[in-house]
Amino acid sequence: MKNQHKRIALVTGANQGVGLQVAKELVKAGVTVLLGSRNFEKGETAAKEIGNGAIAIQIDVTDQASINAAAERIEKEFGRLDLLVNNAAISNTNKGNLSLAEYAQISKASTASLDEVRSVWETNVFGVLAVYQAMLPLLKKSEGARIVNVSSGVGSLASNADPAFPYRAFYGPVYAASKTGLNAMSLAMMIELEGTGIKLNLVSPAFTSTALNGFEGTESVEDGSREVVRVCLYGPNDPSGTFTSWENTEIPW
């Protein structure tokens, strides 16, 4: 198989934003990237934009049948998975044209729509766990597998407990708490994987200008993706169990 000597990576939510930039950088580094996209046509367009080394694969992290089909395809075509980048995420379902500050006002613990909370958590927390469970058998077939979960510094409980934390006012049960939930799931995965050789890292991109935040972010996609790419390219002797932002700055859990 022509790709047998290359690392095989699956990046979820890779047809736009940070996921697309990460896929581009990994392909440049010689990794074969399975560009996960809920909409296969959009994934194909993104893969063609990147060129050789990028392969579109349909995966909706909220649809178990879609996840299972993706795992079956990877098994059939590649036989293993070396790198899993859980990047797919949503920040809301009903923000509309509201600014982030306006949305925060209707998304406090006392005002947030429970349907909204469930929808965001379904992608950001349960979707990541579902993909992990489906892809773990493939990761076990790799000689040096790694999982990179794309989280956010706004999900840090320790940071938000500090009144001086600049994003504290935005902590609510929808997006921010979903990233806290993701961190908890990641810790559960780390504990399970101890002694297996499979490593897992949490990474927070910068406040990147993407569709996730209505393009209100202050960093470019290129800058916001740097830490994700850096950790994705870790070698077998690099650490597991870290939670960092650019460059290798530790974030408290």
PyMOL commands that set and color helices and strands:
alter all, ss='L'
color gray80, all
select helices_A, chain A and resi 17-28+40-50+64-77+100-105+114-139+153-155+157-160+168-170+175-193+211-213+221-224+226-232
alter helices_A, ss='H'
color red, helices_A
select strands_A, chain A and resi 8-11+32-37+54-58+83-86+146-150+199-203+243-245+249-250
alter strands_A, ss='S'
color yellow, strands_A
deselect
rebuild
show_as cartoon
